[in-house]
Amino acid sequence: MDVPPDDVVELIFLRLDSAISLLRAASTCKQWHRVAAGAGFLRQFRSLRGQPPVLAGMYYDKPRVPRRRPDFVPSPWADDVVVDGRWRCFSLDFLPESNITPWVWRILDSRGSLLLFGRLRDPNNGRCTSFGDVVICEPVTRRYVRVDPRRRFPEYNVSDASLVDGDSSGGGIGMASFRVVFHLHTRGIHSHAGVFTFTVVGGSDDPQQRSWSWRKVSINALMVDAGPSDDLAPTSLYWYNEGRRVVALDRSTAKFSSLLLPEVEGWNFHKENYDMRVTAGHDGTARIVILDLSAAAGDLLRVFARLSREWALVRSIRLSAVTRHLPGYKPSFFNDTLMIRTDGSSPVVLLSPWQEDKWWFHLDIETMEVAPAPDRDYAEVYPCELPWPPTLRAYD
């Protein structure tokens, strides 16, 4: 049987309906693999199909003592696709110190094809007692960059880190271009954000062609100077500090904006003891959820929504009151700090006292329905996509 020339194969591949179909075709034979890996072809495919995210699978990171490596669960179609000749690359055994037991890293964030890990100072403790350095990695290509924000900002404590798209002309995020935003604070006040920007010049793997930079952004100044935020995206990053202003960072554009919450009777909004999340209501519009941990409030969950063009308090929920009928309830649970999680797309939030990592409960912030959380919900879930352009290498 005659083998079609490469240009004919390219024309056929350009008619494929998705990147998944392209990856499947590329694993068929040497010629198809070579054609699909061509830079010129990939540019044409992207111009026709955009940059479709292809989910490789999910990492499930559950705090344990001692800690174990996160579990990777591939997408249903994963067995049909050969990426770089191996799926074992999702085992994370390429990370520095990966041979240390117990596992010394915890996942802080994921975006696109990248994972962000923070190093535990005490790996025998499932909870991070002190923030260390971080690793940004791409499992499918087994590449990583290690960063220590404490060296750059020794005068601050670092409490968290998140991935933000890079500043390359093509946009998006990958090992060639990404940002990491760190929360910097003194005495518990998140007054600054530290932004680390990493770029590989010309897409080269040569370390000499890499560039990186740091900058510090004043959150307090942004509370006054940033433009108003009309829409809240669950994927954005948010800060709440003194006063009633919330600062948002768009993870796609790296642009800041802000909004002002209303005054609420009995709410000492000048304090710093608040945990804030942004999620969606049943109607799909944004909700701001603030957990008041002050001595006066204790366990009060405040829910804000935009009514007309102004933000308003729509519900105050006393957590100890709505959960007292749940199995295992103890009044002492609410004498401690509470943890809150949300996926950003649902009014159902997940909460637990910090001291009881097996007493989790679901709360619908609109219907007030509350129920124990299944065991699987204790794990943090981090999606991981395949990089684009796909990492395809021609057969030997």
CORNORNOR-V704086 format. One record per residue. N is the residue number from 1. RES is the residue in one letter. OMEGA is omega in degrees with one decimal (none if undefined). BURIAL is 1 if it has 16 or more other ideal C-beta (glycine too) atoms within 10 Angstrom, else 0. D_FIRST is the distance of its C-alpha to the first C-alpha in Angstrom with 1 decimal. Layout:
# CORNORNOR-V704086
n: <N	N>
res: <RES	RES>
omega: <OMEGA	OMEGA>
burial: <BURIAL	BURIAL>
d_first: <D_FIRST	D_FIRST>
This chain:
# CORNORNOR-V704086
n: <1	2	3	4	5	6	7	8	9	10	11	12	13	14	15	16	17	18	19	20	21	22	23	24	25	26	27	28	29	30	31	32	33	34	35	36	37	38	39	40	41	42	43	44	45	46	47	48	49	50	51	52	53	54	55	56	57	58	59	60	61	62	63	64	65	66	67	68	69	70	71	72	73	74	75	76	77	78	79	80	81	82	83	84	85	86	87	88	89	90	91	92	93	94	95	96	97	98	99	100	101	102	103	104	105	106	107	108	109	110	111	112	113	114	115	116	117	118	119	120	121	122	123	124	125	126	127	128	129	130	131	132	133	134	135	136	137	138	139	140	141	142	143	144	145	146	147	148	149	150	151	152	153	154	155	156	157	158	159	160	161	162	163	164	165	166	167	168	169	170	171	172	173	174	175	176	177	178	179	180	181	182	183	184	185	186	187	188	189	190	191	192	193	194	195	196	197	198	199	200	201	202	203	204	205	206	207	208	209	210	211	212	213	214	215	216	217	218	219	220	221	222	223	224	225	226	227	228	229	230	231	232	233	234	235	236	237	238	239	240	241	242	243	244	245	246	247	248	249	250	251	252	253	254	255	256	257	258	259	260	261	262	263	264	265	266	267	268	269	270	271	272	273	274	275	276	277	278	279	280	281	282	283	284	285	286	287	288	289	290	291	292	293	294	295	296	297	298	299	300	301	302	303	304	305	306	307	308	309	310	311	312	313	314	315	316	317	318	319	320	321	322	323	324	325	326	327	328	329	330	331	332	333	334	335	336	337	338	339	340	341	342	343	344	345	346	347	348	349	350	351	352	353	354	355	356	357	358	359	360	361	362	363	364	365	366	367	368	369	370	371	372	373	374	375	376	377	378	379	380	381	382	383	384	385	386	387	388	389	390	391	392	393	394	395	396>
res: <M	D	V	P	P	D	D	V	V	E	L	I	F	L	R	L	D	S	A	I	S	L	L	R	A	A	S	T	C	K	Q	W	H	R	V	A	A	G	A	G	F	L	R	Q	F	R	S	L	R	G	Q	P	P	V	L	A	G	M	Y	Y	D	K	P	R	V	P	R	R	R	P	D	F	V	P	S	P	W	A	D	D	V	V	V	D	G	R	W	R	C	F	S	L	D	F	L	P	E	S	N	I	T	P	W	V	W	R	I	L	D	S	R	G	S	L	L	L	F	G	R	L	R	D	P	N	N	G	R	C	T	S	F	G	D	V	V	I	C	E	P	V	T	R	R	Y	V	R	V	D	P	R	R	R	F	P	E	Y	N	V	S	D	A	S	L	V	D	G	D	S	S	G	G	G	I	G	M	A	S	F	R	V	V	F	H	L	H	T	R	G	I	H	S	H	A	G	V	F	T	F	T	V	V	G	G	S	D	D	P	Q	Q	R	S	W	S	W	R	K	V	S	I	N	A	L	M	V	D	A	G	P	S	D	D	L	A	P	T	S	L	Y	W	Y	N	E	G	R	R	V	V	A	L	D	R	S	T	A	K	F	S	S	L	L	L	P	E	V	E	G	W	N	F	H	K	E	N	Y	D	M	R	V	T	A	G	H	D	G	T	A	R	I	V	I	L	D	L	S	A	A	A	G	D	L	L	R	V	F	A	R	L	S	R	E	W	A	L	V	R	S	I	R	L	S	A	V	T	R	H	L	P	G	Y	K	P	S	F	F	N	D	T	L	M	I	R	T	D	G	S	S	P	V	V	L	L	S	P	W	Q	E	D	K	W	W	F	H	L	D	I	E	T	M	E	V	A	P	A	P	D	R	D	Y	A	E	V	Y	P	C	E	L	P	W	P	P	T	L	R	A	Y	D>
omega: <-179.6	178.7	-179.7	178.5	-176.1	-176.7	176.1	177.8	178.2	179.9	178.7	-178.5	-179.9	178.0	179.2	-171.0	-175.9	176.6	177.3	178.7	178.7	179.9	177.6	179.6	-176.9	-179.1	-173.4	-177.2	-177.1	-176.7	-178.2	177.2	-178.5	-179.6	-177.8	-178.9	-177.6	-177.7	179.9	178.6	-178.2	176.5	178.4	-178.9	-179.6	-179.3	179.6	-173.6	-173.2	178.6	-172.4	174.7	179.0	-175.9	176.3	-179.2	-177.0	169.5	177.7	-176.9	-177.0	178.9	178.3	174.8	-5.7	-175.1	174.0	176.0	176.3	176.2	176.9	177.2	-177.1	175.2	-176.7	-176.8	-170.6	-177.9	-178.2	-174.0	174.6	-179.5	179.3	174.5	-176.7	169.4	-178.0	-179.5	177.8	-179.2	177.8	-179.6	178.6	-177.8	175.6	179.4	-178.6	-179.7	-179.3	176.5	2.2	-178.5	-171.1	-175.9	169.7	179.3	176.3	-174.6	170.1	176.5	-177.3	-178.8	-174.1	170.1	177.5	-179.1	170.6	-178.5	175.9	174.6	179.9	-175.1	177.6	176.7	-177.6	179.3	-178.2	-179.3	179.6	-174.9	178.6	178.3	-175.9	175.4	173.1	-174.3	174.7	-172.4	-173.6	177.3	176.5	176.0	178.5	174.2	-178.9	-174.2	176.5	-177.8	-177.9	177.3	-178.7	-177.5	-175.4	-178.0	-177.2	164.0	-180.0	-173.2	-174.4	177.6	-178.3	178.2	177.6	-179.9	-179.5	-178.1	177.4	-176.6	-179.2	-179.4	179.2	-175.7	178.3	-178.8	177.5	-177.4	177.6	172.8	170.9	179.0	178.9	173.9	-179.6	-178.8	171.3	-179.7	175.5	-177.2	178.6	-171.8	-176.9	169.9	174.4	-174.7	175.9	-179.5	-177.5	-179.6	171.6	-175.8	175.8	179.3	-177.0	174.0	179.4	179.2	180.0	-179.2	179.3	174.6	177.9	-178.1	176.8	169.0	-180.0	-177.9	179.0	177.6	179.7	178.4	-179.7	179.2	179.0	-167.9	-175.6	179.4	-178.3	178.8	179.9	-178.8	178.0	177.8	179.7	-179.2	178.7	174.6	-175.7	174.2	170.3	-177.7	177.8	-178.5	-175.1	-174.7	177.0	178.1	-178.8	174.5	177.7	-175.0	176.6	-175.5	-176.6	177.4	-179.5	171.9	-178.1	175.4	-178.0	177.1	-178.0	171.8	-178.9	-179.6	179.0	-179.6	177.4	-172.3	176.5	178.7	-175.4	-173.5	-178.9	171.9	-173.8	174.4	173.4	180.0	-177.7	173.8	178.7	178.5	177.8	179.4	-170.6	171.0	173.3	-177.7	-179.6	177.3	-176.9	-177.6	-179.7	-178.7	-178.3	-176.1	177.3	-173.6	-176.5	178.1	179.0	-178.0	179.6	176.7	177.1	176.1	-169.5	-179.8	-177.0	174.1	-177.4	173.3	-176.9	-179.8	170.9	-172.8	174.2	-170.7	-179.6	-179.6	-175.2	-176.9	-171.4	177.9	-177.5	177.6	176.9	-177.9	172.4	178.0	-178.0	179.1	-172.3	169.4	-176.0	174.6	177.7	173.9	-179.8	178.1	173.2	177.1	176.2	-175.5	-173.8	175.8	179.4	179.0	-178.2	-176.0	175.7	168.2	-176.2	-175.2	-176.6	-174.4	175.0	176.9	179.2	175.9	175.2	176.3	172.9	-172.6	178.8	-179.3	-178.6	176.6	-177.4	-177.9	174.9	179.4	175.2	-176.0	-176.8	-176.2	178.6	-176.7	170.2	-175.5	-177.1	177.4	178.1	-179.6	170.9	179.8	174.2	3.6	-178.0	-178.9	-178.1	177.8	179.2	177.6	176.5	none>
burial: <0	0	0	0	0	0	0	0	1	1	0	0	1	0	0	1	0	0	1	1	0	1	1	1	1	1	1	0	0	0	0	1	1	1	1	1	1	1	0	0	1	1	0	0	1	0	0	0	0	0	0	0	0	1	0	1	1	1	1	1	1	1	0	0	0	0	1	0	1	1	0	1	0	0	1	0	0	1	0	0	1	1	1	0	0	0	1	0	1	1	0	1	0	0	1	0	0	0	0	0	0	1	1	1	1	1	1	1	1	1	1	1	1	1	1	1	1	1	1	1	0	0	1	0	0	1	0	1	0	0	1	1	1	1	1	1	1	1	1	1	1	1	1	1	1	0	1	0	1	0	0	1	1	0	0	1	1	1	0	1	1	1	1	1	1	1	0	1	0	0	0	1	1	1	1	1	1	1	1	1	1	1	1	1	1	0	0	0	0	1	1	1	1	1	1	1	1	1	1	1	0	0	0	0	0	0	0	0	0	0	0	0	0	0	0	0	1	0	1	1	0	1	1	0	0	1	0	0	1	0	0	1	0	1	0	1	1	1	1	1	1	0	0	1	1	1	1	1	1	1	1	0	0	1	0	1	1	1	1	0	1	0	0	1	0	0	1	0	1	0	0	0	0	1	1	1	1	1	1	1	1	0	0	0	0	1	1	1	1	1	1	1	1	0	0	0	1	0	1	1	1	1	1	1	1	1	0	0	0	0	1	0	1	1	0	0	1	0	1	0	0	1	1	0	0	0	0	0	0	0	0	0	1	1	0	0	0	1	1	1	1	1	0	0	0	1	1	1	1	1	1	1	1	0	0	0	1	0	1	1	1	1	1	0	1	1	0	0	0	1	0	0	1	0	0	0	1	1	1	1	1	1	0	1	1	1	1	1	1	1	1	1	0	0	0	0>
d_first: <0.0	3.8	6.4	9.4	12.6	15.4	17.6	15.3	15.1	18.9	19.5	17.9	19.8	23.0	22.9	23.1	26.6	27.8	27.7	27.1	23.8	22.9	23.9	21.9	18.7	19.6	19.9	16.3	14.6	15.9	14.5	15.8	18.9	19.5	19.2	21.5	23.9	24.5	28.1	27.5	25.0	27.4	30.2	28.5	27.6	31.2	32.6	30.8	31.4	34.5	34.9	34.2	35.8	33.5	35.8	34.8	37.8	41.5	44.0	47.1	50.0	53.1	56.3	57.2	59.8	58.5	55.4	51.9	48.6	47.2	44.8	41.4	39.8	36.2	35.1	33.5	30.0	30.4	28.8	25.5	25.4	25.4	27.6	28.0	26.9	30.1	32.3	35.2	36.1	38.1	40.5	42.6	43.2	42.7	45.9	49.0	51.4	48.7	50.1	53.5	54.7	55.6	53.0	54.7	52.6	52.7	50.4	52.4	49.7	46.0	44.4	40.8	39.0	42.3	44.9	48.5	50.5	54.2	55.8	58.5	61.6	62.4	59.2	61.4	62.4	59.8	61.3	61.2	64.8	64.2	61.4	59.6	56.8	53.4	49.7	47.1	43.6	40.0	38.7	35.0	35.4	38.5	40.6	44.2	47.4	50.8	53.8	57.5	59.4	62.7	62.8	62.3	64.8	67.3	70.0	68.0	66.8	63.1	62.5	58.9	55.7	52.9	49.6	49.5	46.7	46.6	47.8	44.7	43.8	40.8	43.0	42.0	42.3	40.4	41.2	41.2	44.0	46.4	50.1	52.3	55.5	58.3	61.5	64.5	67.9	71.4	73.8	71.2	70.8	67.2	68.5	65.5	61.7	60.1	56.8	54.4	51.6	48.7	46.2	43.6	43.8	40.5	38.5	39.2	39.5	42.3	45.6	47.4	45.6	46.8	49.8	52.0	55.2	57.9	60.1	62.8	63.3	66.6	66.2	69.9	69.6	66.5	68.5	70.6	68.3	64.9	64.0	64.3	61.4	60.8	57.8	57.2	53.7	53.4	51.1	53.8	56.3	59.9	63.3	66.7	69.7	73.4	74.4	72.2	69.3	65.7	63.3	59.6	56.7	53.5	50.7	48.3	50.6	53.2	56.0	59.2	61.2	64.2	66.1	69.6	70.4	73.6	76.8	77.3	80.7	81.0	77.8	78.7	75.6	76.9	76.0	72.8	72.3	69.5	65.9	64.0	60.7	59.0	57.2	56.7	58.9	57.9	57.7	55.2	57.8	58.8	61.5	63.2	64.3	67.1	68.4	72.0	72.9	76.4	79.4	80.7	77.6	76.1	73.1	72.9	69.5	69.8	67.2	67.1	65.3	65.4	67.7	67.7	67.4	69.4	68.5	70.7	71.4	70.2	70.7	72.5	71.5	73.7	71.1	73.7	74.9	71.6	70.4	73.5	72.4	69.1	69.0	70.1	71.8	74.5	76.6	76.3	72.5	73.5	75.8	72.8	70.1	67.4	63.6	61.7	58.0	56.1	52.4	53.6	52.3	54.8	58.6	58.4	59.4	59.5	62.7	64.4	67.5	66.5	68.3	66.6	62.8	62.3	64.4	62.0	62.5	60.8	62.9	62.1	64.1	64.5	65.3	66.9	65.1	64.9	63.2	62.3	58.9	56.4	55.8	52.3	53.8	55.6	52.4	51.5	48.0	45.9	42.5	39.9	37.0	33.9	34.5	33.2	31.3	29.5	29.6	26.0	25.3	22.1	21.0	22.4>
